[in-house]
Amino acid sequence: MNLLLSLAFVLCWSSGFIGAKLGAGSAPATTILMWRFLPLIVLLLAFSATRASTLTRQLTWRVVVRQSLIGLLSQSGYLLTVYYAIQLGVPSGTTALIDGVQPLVVGALAGPLLRQPVTPRQWLGLCLGAAGVATVTTADVSAGTAKTWWAYLIPFLGMFSLAAATFLGNRSSTPVTASTSMTIHSLTSAVLFTAMAVGTGTTTPPAGVTFWVAVIWLVALPTFGGYGLYWLILKRSGITKVNALMFLMAPVTVIWGVLMFGEPLSLQTVLGLAVALTAVAVVHRGAHASERTAETAKAAQEEPFPSPCGCARSQVP
């Protein structure tokens, strides 16, 4: 089940970069984002109305404020930077790989902020992932595919925004269902992007079919699939495993972008992607080792008296 969830998460999350590229040629980022979230929030509010009693028990002002802030960081800030970077000519695969730096940032801060151990093997994997990002990004900058050099800095802002949302979500002690949090996050983003579109005069959608195909794509795949699975896997498996999966977004997006849009694929890009994939394997092995260590320590704490062989005995019900 965890493997299937992981595969679905990688595909759905990667589809967001492809959908952004699909819509970038037909409308400004604010137009796409407004029309992505308006129909989405109608669907989510309709679903929430069928479970009003559950929402009433979960929602307090403190929960609403915290979830709204998480939504601003994980949806609004993250998506706006991704769409804007792609509109400026940054390839979808490169944008995905720059966002892949997030595991390095989260891994560096997970210990002091969340008291979650990060093993040396995990650190090695995280550093390899950063090296893969640097390799692909420098190749793309050299090719000059973007309109301006500073366009490559924009996805880093989105990465920091998503990392902040991850920490804020994990520090919450109040349980909130995935559907409730997604509704609040999406409502916050719908209000913000609508206000931005009105303020910039970009509310009117284009008449072409491509725009609406992109909107349907973005609502169905990255929002319900990618965003929902992100928080589900985060709760089931923890930050390290989710962040290791984030390294897979770039290879999948690069291949997708090459096949669908004819984006460039150089030898240096392939090398960087190979390094990033190696990082995934290293981090996952480090995560398994950390889990085994934690389970052994927990068993030792539960049984204070050692067995005759010097090993902690397991408790028998």
C-alpha positions as CSV (number, residue, x, y, z in Angstrom):
1,M,0.0,0.0,0.0
2,N,2.8,2.4,0.9
3,L,4.5,1.8,-2.4
4,L,1.3,2.4,-4.4
5,L,0.7,5.6,-2.5
6,S,4.3,6.7,-3.1
7,L,4.0,6.1,-6.9
8,A,0.7,7.9,-7.1
9,F,2.1,10.8,-5.1
10,V,5.1,11.2,-7.4
11,L,3.0,11.1,-10.6
12,C,0.3,13.4,-9.3
13,W,2.7,15.9,-7.8
14,S,4.9,15.9,-11.0
15,S,1.7,16.6,-13.1
16,G,1.4,20.0,-11.4
17,F,4.6,21.2,-13.2
18,I,3.3,19.9,-16.5
19,G,-0.1,21.5,-15.9
20,A,1.5,24.8,-15.1
21,K,3.5,24.5,-18.4
22,L,0.4,23.6,-20.3
23,G,-1.4,26.7,-19.1
24,A,1.5,29.1,-19.2
25,G,1.2,29.7,-22.9
26,S,-2.5,30.7,-22.7
27,A,-2.9,32.9,-19.7
28,P,-1.1,34.8,-16.9
29,A,-0.3,32.8,-13.7
30,T,-2.9,34.7,-11.6
31,T,-5.6,33.8,-14.2
32,I,-4.7,30.1,-14.1
33,L,-4.5,30.0,-10.3
34,M,-7.8,31.9,-9.8
35,W,-9.7,29.6,-12.1
36,R,-8.0,26.5,-10.7
37,F,-9.2,27.2,-7.2
38,L,-12.6,28.7,-7.8
39,P,-14.2,25.4,-9.1
40,L,-12.1,23.4,-6.6
41,I,-13.4,25.3,-3.6
42,V,-17.0,24.9,-4.8
43,L,-16.5,21.1,-4.9
44,L,-14.8,21.0,-1.5
45,L,-17.4,23.2,0.2
46,A,-20.1,21.0,-1.2
47,F,-18.4,18.0,0.2
48,S,-17.9,19.7,3.6
49,A,-21.6,20.5,3.8
50,T,-22.3,16.7,3.9
51,R,-20.2,16.4,7.0
52,A,-20.9,19.6,8.9
53,S,-21.1,17.8,12.3
54,T,-17.5,16.6,11.9
55,L,-16.3,20.0,10.9
56,T,-18.0,21.6,13.8
57,R,-16.1,19.4,16.3
58,Q,-12.7,19.9,14.6
59,L,-12.8,23.6,13.8
60,T,-11.8,26.3,16.3
61,W,-10.5,29.7,15.6
62,R,-7.0,28.5,16.5
63,V,-7.3,25.6,14.0
64,V,-8.7,27.9,11.3
65,V,-5.9,30.4,11.7
66,R,-3.2,27.8,11.7
67,Q,-4.6,25.9,8.7
68,S,-5.1,29.2,6.8
69,L,-1.4,30.1,7.4
70,I,-0.3,26.6,6.3
71,G,-2.4,27.0,3.1
72,L,-0.8,30.4,2.4
73,L,2.6,28.8,2.6
74,S,2.0,25.4,1.0
75,Q,-0.4,26.3,-1.7
76,S,-0.4,30.1,-2.4
77,G,3.3,30.9,-2.0
78,Y,4.5,27.6,-3.4
79,L,2.2,27.5,-6.5
80,L,2.6,31.2,-7.4
81,T,6.4,30.9,-7.5
82,V,6.2,27.7,-9.6
83,Y,3.8,29.2,-12.2
84,Y,5.7,32.5,-12.4
85,A,9.1,30.7,-12.9
86,I,7.6,28.5,-15.7
87,Q,6.1,31.6,-17.3
88,L,9.5,33.2,-17.4
89,G,10.9,30.2,-19.3
90,V,12.4,28.0,-16.6
91,P,11.8,24.4,-17.8
92,S,9.2,22.4,-15.8
93,G,11.8,19.7,-14.9
94,T,14.3,22.3,-13.7
95,T,11.6,24.0,-11.6
96,A,10.8,20.6,-10.1
97,L,14.4,19.9,-9.3
98,I,15.0,23.3,-7.7
99,D,12.0,22.6,-5.5
100,G,13.8,19.3,-4.7
101,V,16.2,21.2,-2.5
102,Q,13.5,21.3,0.1
103,P,14.6,17.9,1.7
104,L,18.0,19.4,2.5
105,V,16.4,22.4,4.2
106,V,13.9,20.3,6.1
107,G,16.5,17.6,7.0
108,A,18.8,20.3,8.4
109,L,16.0,21.7,10.6
110,A,14.1,18.5,11.5
111,G,16.4,17.8,14.5
112,P,16.2,21.1,16.3
113,L,12.6,22.0,15.4
114,L,10.8,18.6,15.5
115,R,13.3,16.5,17.5
116,Q,13.4,13.9,14.7
117,P,16.8,12.2,14.3
118,V,18.7,12.5,11.0
119,T,21.4,9.9,10.5
120,P,24.7,10.5,8.7
121,R,23.5,8.2,5.9
122,Q,20.5,10.5,5.5
123,W,22.7,13.6,5.5
124,L,24.8,12.0,2.7
125,G,21.7,11.4,0.6
126,L,20.4,14.9,1.2
127,C,23.7,16.4,0.1
128,L,23.7,14.2,-3.0
129,G,20.3,15.5,-3.8
130,A,21.5,19.1,-3.6
131,A,24.4,18.2,-5.9
132,G,22.0,16.8,-8.4
133,V,19.9,20.0,-8.3
134,A,23.0,22.1,-8.8
135,T,24.2,20.0,-11.8
136,V,20.9,20.3,-13.6
137,T,20.3,24.0,-12.8
138,T,23.8,25.0,-14.0
139,A,23.2,23.1,-17.3
140,D,19.9,24.9,-17.8
141,V,21.3,28.3,-17.0
142,S,24.1,27.8,-19.5
143,A,21.6,26.9,-22.2
144,G,19.8,30.2,-21.5
145,T,16.2,28.8,-21.7
146,A,14.8,31.3,-19.3
147,K,14.1,35.0,-20.1
148,T,16.3,36.2,-17.2
149,W,18.9,34.7,-14.9
150,W,17.0,35.6,-11.7
151,A,14.0,33.4,-12.8
152,Y,15.9,30.4,-11.4
153,L,15.8,32.0,-7.9
154,I,12.0,32.1,-7.9
155,P,11.4,28.4,-7.3
156,F,13.7,28.5,-4.3
157,L,11.2,30.9,-2.7
158,G,8.5,28.3,-3.3
159,M,10.7,25.6,-1.8
160,F,11.2,27.6,1.4
161,S,7.5,28.3,1.6
162,L,6.6,24.6,1.4
163,A,9.3,23.7,3.9
164,A,7.9,26.3,6.4
165,A,4.4,24.8,5.8
166,T,5.7,21.3,6.5
167,F,7.2,22.3,9.8
168,L,4.1,24.3,10.8
169,G,1.8,21.4,10.0
170,N,3.9,18.9,12.0
171,R,4.1,21.1,15.1
172,S,0.3,21.2,15.3
173,S,-1.1,19.2,18.2
174,T,-4.7,19.4,17.1
175,P,-5.7,16.5,14.7
176,V,-7.4,17.7,11.5
177,T,-8.6,15.5,8.7
178,A,-7.0,15.8,5.3
179,S,-10.3,16.9,3.7
180,T,-10.8,19.6,6.3
181,S,-7.3,21.0,6.0
182,M,-7.5,20.9,2.1
183,T,-10.8,22.8,2.2
184,I,-9.3,25.6,4.4
185,H,-6.1,25.7,2.4
186,S,-7.9,25.9,-0.9
187,L,-10.4,28.5,0.4
188,T,-7.5,30.7,1.5
189,S,-5.8,30.3,-1.9
190,A,-9.0,31.0,-3.8
191,V,-9.5,34.3,-1.9
192,L,-5.9,35.3,-2.4
193,F,-5.6,34.5,-6.1
194,T,-9.0,36.0,-6.9
195,A,-7.9,39.2,-5.2
196,M,-4.6,39.2,-7.1
197,A,-6.4,38.6,-10.4
198,V,-8.9,41.4,-9.8
199,G,-6.1,43.7,-8.8
200,T,-4.1,43.0,-11.9
201,G,-7.0,42.9,-14.3
202,T,-6.4,39.2,-15.3
203,T,-9.7,37.6,-14.2
204,T,-11.0,36.9,-17.7
205,P,-10.1,33.5,-19.0
206,P,-8.9,33.0,-22.6
207,A,-11.3,31.5,-25.1
208,G,-9.0,28.6,-26.1
209,V,-9.6,25.0,-25.1
210,T,-6.0,24.6,-23.9
211,F,-6.6,26.8,-20.8
212,W,-9.6,24.8,-19.6
213,V,-7.8,21.5,-20.2
214,A,-5.0,22.9,-18.0
215,V,-7.5,23.9,-15.3
216,I,-9.2,20.5,-15.2
217,W,-5.8,18.8,-15.2
218,L,-4.6,21.0,-12.3
219,V,-7.7,20.4,-10.2
220,A,-7.9,16.7,-10.7
221,L,-4.2,15.5,-10.5
222,P,-1.9,17.8,-8.5
223,T,-4.6,19.1,-6.1
224,F,-6.7,16.1,-5.1
225,G,-3.9,13.6,-5.9
226,G,-0.6,15.2,-5.2
227,Y,-1.5,17.7,-2.4
228,G,-3.8,15.2,-0.7
229,L,-1.3,12.4,-0.8
230,Y,1.5,14.7,0.4
231,W,-0.2,15.2,3.8
232,L,-1.4,11.6,4.0
233,I,2.1,10.1,3.4
234,L,3.6,12.8,5.8
235,K,1.3,11.5,8.6
236,R,1.9,7.8,7.8
237,S,5.6,7.8,7.1
238,G,7.2,11.0,8.4
239,I,9.1,14.0,6.9
240,T,12.2,12.1,5.8
241,K,10.4,9.7,3.5
242,V,8.2,12.4,2.0
243,N,11.2,14.5,1.2
244,A,13.1,11.6,-0.3
245,L,10.1,11.1,-2.7
246,M,10.4,14.8,-3.6
247,F,13.7,14.0,-5.3
248,L,11.8,11.7,-7.7
249,M,9.7,14.6,-9.0
250,A,12.4,16.1,-11.1
251,P,13.3,13.0,-13.1
252,V,9.6,12.2,-13.8
253,T,8.9,15.8,-14.7
254,V,12.0,16.1,-17.0
255,I,11.0,13.0,-18.9
256,W,7.4,14.2,-19.1
257,G,8.4,17.6,-20.3
258,V,10.7,16.2,-23.0
259,L,7.9,13.9,-24.3
260,M,5.1,16.4,-24.1
261,F,6.8,19.8,-24.8
262,G,10.1,18.9,-26.4
263,E,12.1,20.5,-23.5
264,P,15.9,20.1,-23.8
265,L,17.7,17.1,-22.3
266,S,21.5,17.4,-22.1
267,L,24.1,14.9,-20.8
268,Q,24.7,17.1,-17.8
269,T,21.0,17.1,-17.0
270,V,20.9,13.3,-17.2
271,L,24.0,13.2,-14.8
272,G,22.3,15.5,-12.3
273,L,19.1,13.4,-12.4
274,A,21.2,10.2,-11.8
275,V,22.7,11.8,-8.7
276,A,19.3,12.8,-7.4
277,L,18.0,9.3,-7.9
278,T,21.0,7.9,-6.0
279,A,20.1,10.4,-3.2
280,V,16.6,8.8,-3.0
281,A,18.1,5.4,-2.4
282,V,20.5,6.6,0.2
283,V,17.9,8.6,2.1
284,H,15.4,5.7,2.1
285,R,18.0,3.3,3.5
286,G,18.9,5.9,6.1
287,A,15.3,6.2,7.1
288,H,14.9,2.4,7.5
289,A,18.0,2.3,9.7
290,S,16.7,5.2,11.8
291,E,13.4,3.4,12.3
292,R,15.1,0.2,13.4
293,T,17.2,2.1,15.9
294,A,14.2,3.9,17.3
295,E,12.3,0.6,17.6
296,T,15.3,-1.0,19.4
297,A,15.6,1.9,21.8
298,K,11.8,1.8,22.5
299,A,12.0,-1.9,23.3
300,A,14.9,-1.3,25.7
301,Q,13.0,1.4,27.5
302,E,9.9,-0.8,27.9
303,E,12.0,-3.6,29.5
304,P,14.3,-2.3,32.1
305,F,15.8,-5.7,33.1
306,P,18.2,-7.3,30.6
307,S,17.9,-10.9,29.6
308,P,20.6,-13.5,30.4
309,C,22.2,-12.9,26.9
310,G,22.5,-9.2,27.5
311,C,19.7,-8.3,25.1
312,A,16.5,-6.5,25.9
313,R,13.5,-8.9,26.2
314,S,10.4,-8.2,24.3
315,Q,7.2,-8.0,26.4
316,V,4.7,-10.7,26.0
317,P,1.0,-9.8,26.5
